[in-house]
Amino acid sequence: MTTLGTTVREATATRSRAPQILARCRALVRPALMEAVGRSHPWVGEMAGYSFGWCGVGGAPAAGSGGKGVRQALAVLGAEAAGAPARAGVPAAVAVELVHAFSLLHDDIMDGDPTRRGRATVWKAYGTGPAVLAGDALFALAVETLALQPPPAGADAVRLLSGALGDLVRGQADDLLFAARPWSGPERVRPDAYRAMAEGKTGALLGCAAALGAVLAGASPAAAAALDRAGRHLGVAFQVVDDVLGIWGDPSVTGKPVHGDLRERKKTFPVLAALDSPAPAARRLAVLLERDGDPGEAAALAEAAGGRAAALAEVAAAESALADAPLAAGAVGDLRSLIGFAVRRDL
């Protein structure tokens, strides 16, 4: 065993290996993931395959990978961190990937998003009702995948996933409710409330992924809990990075218009942190947001009030979240690379 002391400099130096780590984990997990999807109704299985990029509408094969696979990689690395072979984490990786796909199907419906990864979302391609059904089927398959694992690890894994799903729902609910809250006054959204929302909406499943891999590998409760906490920190940072890119990101890289989140009046962490600042720019920002002012000016005021710096501090905190956690030596470098890659993308 060794101790993982993650620093920003170390993560920057090692994250270039992350694409290879992700590819290794996807190659390991994909056969089991396809087998799980194959257990569902053929029409539902087609929609699930479409959501993963494996096929087009009608079932014709496609070459898509279904995204980077950060969550499934965390599950595999969680097993390796517990000193087990990577294959011990495959059922956990399948379960979290199915749950992630389920959440995206329903998120796209709730948000009205017509496209994902450059093509029509499932609800646009197949209809709202069928997409809801496909999401429900993916959730059921995830629970079944863990329930089929030998006791007591299988039962422990189902309980862990259930708790993470409860947190995910609470985080999603808060995110939807934040839109109606004011920019200023006692009812405004504070940074701590945002962190709790992001931890639930994004971090719960990331933490669950790493912990599930460890649980199925026979890790101690303390080791699984440490991995869960680290994944939750990563989830907050992941959401915060999205917020930074949504305000200041390069449109040629992000594919989104500059200042897009401000135009849509989204409650993002950099803006909320700026509004919580005692800086004069914070008061000017609040007035500007209340009257739906110029997004470019709002971005400049948010940066002047420290919003961007506060967001980057959250990213640095995620990179050090696994400090002092006892992990198997072989998993240390891979976890460090993956965390750095996930939270430093395009910044």
N, C-alpha and C positions, 0 to 999 in steps of 0.2 A: 504493500500500500504506500501511497505517497500523498502529499498535500498539494492541492491545486491553488496556487496564488496567482490569480489572473490580474494582469495590469493592462492598461490601455496600450502601452508600447508592445508588450508581449503578444496581445491579441492582434495588433496591426501586423506584426511580423509573421504570424502563423496563419492568418485567415485565408491566405491565398490557396491553401490546401483544401479549403471547404468544398469547392466544386467536385473534387475527386471523392471526398468523403460522402457527399450527397449522392453521387452517382453509384458508389459502392453500396450504400444502403438501399437506394431505389432498386438496384439489380437484385439484391437479396430479398426484398419485400414483395416486389411486384408479382411473382408467381402466386404467392399466398393471397395477395390482395385480389387478384383475378379469380382465384378459386372461390374466395368468399363471395364476391359479386355474382359468380356463376350459380350460387345456391339460391338466388332470388328468382322471382318470376321473370321470364324472358324479356317482356316489355320493360319492366322495371330495371332489369339488368342492362338493357340497352341504354336507358336514360342515365344510369350510373356510369356506364362506360363512356357515354358522351361527356359526362361531367369530368371524367378523368382524362379526356382527350384521346381515348383509345379508339373511338369510332365516330362517324358522323350520324346525322339523323337518318334512320333506316338501318343502321348497323354496319355500314361499310367500314372496314378497318381504317384507322388513321394512325399517325406516328406520334401523337402527343404523349407527353410524359406525365401530365396531370400536375404540373407545378414543380417547384424545387424539392419538396419533400422534407422540409425542416423538421416537422413533427415526427415523421417516421424515423428520421435519422436520430432524433433525440431518444426515441424508444430503444433503438439498437445500441446506441452509445450508453444508455442507462444500464443495459444488461452488461455491456463490456466493463462499465465502471464498477459493477458489482463483482467483477472477476470471472464472469461467465462468457461462453462463446457468443458471438453476435446473433446466432440463430435463436438463442433463448429469448431475445427481444422481439422476434418477428410477430408473434400473435399480438403483442402490445402495439407494435407499429401498424399492423392491419387495423386494429380497433380504433386507434386515434386517427388514422387516415380516413376511415369510414365516417367517424364522427365529424371530422373537419369538413369533409365533402357534404355531409348532411347540413351542417351549419351554413355553408356557403350557398347551398340551394335555397334555404329559407331566408338567408340574409338578402340575396338578390331579389327575392319576391318582396320582402319588407321595404327594401330601398328602391325598388322599381328600376334596378339596373338592367339595361338591355344587353350588355355585352360583358364578357369575362375572358381574359387571355385572347383577345382578338376575334372572338366569335360570339354568336348569340348565346345568352344564358339558357339554362334548361327550361325555365318557364316561358321564355320567348320562343324557343324552338318547339316545345311540346305542349305548352299550356300551363296555366297556374295550378290547376288541380293535379295533373300528372306529376308536376315538379314537387308538390307537397308530398304526394304519395312516394315518390322516389326518395325524398329526404327521409321520410318515416322508415322506409325499408332499409336504408343505409344505417340508421340509428339502431334498428332491431338487429341487423347483422353484426354491428359492433359489440353489442351486449352478448349476443350468442357466441361470438368468437372468444370472448374472455370467459364466459360461463363454461365453455367446453374444456378449459385448462384444468389440470389436476388440482384437487384440493391440497392444502388450504389456499394456495396462491391464486387460484381462479376466483374464489369467493372474495378474497382480499382485493383483487383487481377490479371486480365488478363494483365493489363499494367505493373504491378510489375513483373510478370513472363516474359513478353516480354523483359523488360530491363535486367533482369538477364540472359536470353538466349543470348542476344547480347553480354553481357560481357563474357559469357562462350565461345562463338565462338571466340571472340578476344583473350581470354586466350589460347584456344587450338591452334589458328593460331600462336601465339607467341611461344608456346612450340615447335611446329614443326619447326619453323624458327630458334630457338636457336641452333639446332643441327649443322647447317652449319656455325655458327659464330665461330671466333677463340677464343683461350684460353687467349690470351694476345693482347695488343694494343688497339687503340681507339674503335674498333668494338666489343670488348669483351662484354659479358653479365655481367652487373653490378647487385649487390644484389637488388637494388631498382626495376630494370626491372623484375627480377625474382619474387619479391613480387607482382608486378602488374599482372604478368602472373598467379601466383598461386591464387591470389584473384579472377581473372576472371574464370579460369579453374575449381577451386574447391570451392572457397569461395562464389562466386555469388549465387550458388544454395543453399548452406547452409544458407546464410543470407536471401535469398528469402523464404526458408522454414519457418524459425522462423517468419519473417515478415508477410507472407501470413496467417499463423494461427492467428496472431494478427489482421490483417485487416478483416478477415472473422468474427472475434469475436467482431468487432466494436471498436478496440483500436484507440487511437489518432494517428495522423501521427507521432508525436514525439516518441511515444512508439514503433511504428512499425519501424521507422528509427533506433532507438537504437538497436533493435533486429537484424536488417539487418546488421548493422556495426559489431556487435558482431559475427554474423555468418561468415562474411567475414574474420575477424581476425582468427576465428577458422579454416577456410579453408586454410589460409596461413600456420598456424601451422600444420595442418593435412598433407599438402604436404611436409613440412619441416621434419616432423617425418618420413614420407616414405623415404625421402632422407637419413636421419641419419641411418635408418635401412638398407637401400640399400647399405650402405658403411660399417657400423660397427655392423649390426645386427647379432644375433646368427642364423646360417642357420637352426638349429633344431627348431627354433621358427618361423622364417620368411618364411622358405621354399625356400629361395633364396641363391645362393652361396655367400660366404664372398667376399666383395669388388665387388659385381656384377655390380653395377652402374658405378664403375670406369672402369671395363673391357669393358663395353658397351659405355664408354666415354660420359655419360649423363651429361648435365649441371645441377648440383644439387646445392642447396643453400649452404651447408657446404663448398663445393669446391669454389664456386663463392665468398663467404664471405672470405675464406682464401686468395684467389688471390687478394682481395681488401685490404688486411692487409699490413702494412709497415714492418712486420716481415721478417727477412731474409729467413725463410722457404717458404714464399710466392713466392719469385723469383725462388727458386729451384723447387717449385711445378710447376710453369708455364713452365719452361724448360722441366721438366719431362713429363708433359701432351702434350706439343707440339711434343715430339718425341715418344709418345705412350709408356711410360716407365712402370715399374713394378707397378701394382695396390696396392700392399701392401705398397710399399714405398710412393706412392701418398697419401694413407690413413693416414700414419704417418705424412707426411708433412702437410696435410690439418688440422690435429688435432693440430700440433705444431704451425701453423699459426693462430689458433683461430677459425677455421671453425666449429668445433663441439660445442664449447662454444657459438658462435653466433647463431647457430641453436637452442640450448636449450633456449637461451634468447627469441627467437621468440615464443617458446612454452609457456614460462612464461607470455609473453605479452598477448597471447590469453586467458589465465586463468584469467586475470584481466580485460578483455575487457568489461565486463558488470558492472564494478564498477560505482556506482552512477546512474544506470538506475532504474527508478521507476517501480517495478514489484509487482504483487500480491504475498502475502506472501506464498501461497501454492505452487507456482512454483519455488521459490528461490532454495530450496534444490535440486530439480530434475534437474534444469538447471546446477547448480554447479556440480552435479555428472556426468551429461552427458558430459559437457565440459572437465572435468578432465579425464574421461575415454577415450574420443576421442583423446586427444592430448598426453596422457601419456602411451599409449599402448606399452608394451614391451621395454620401454626405461630403 
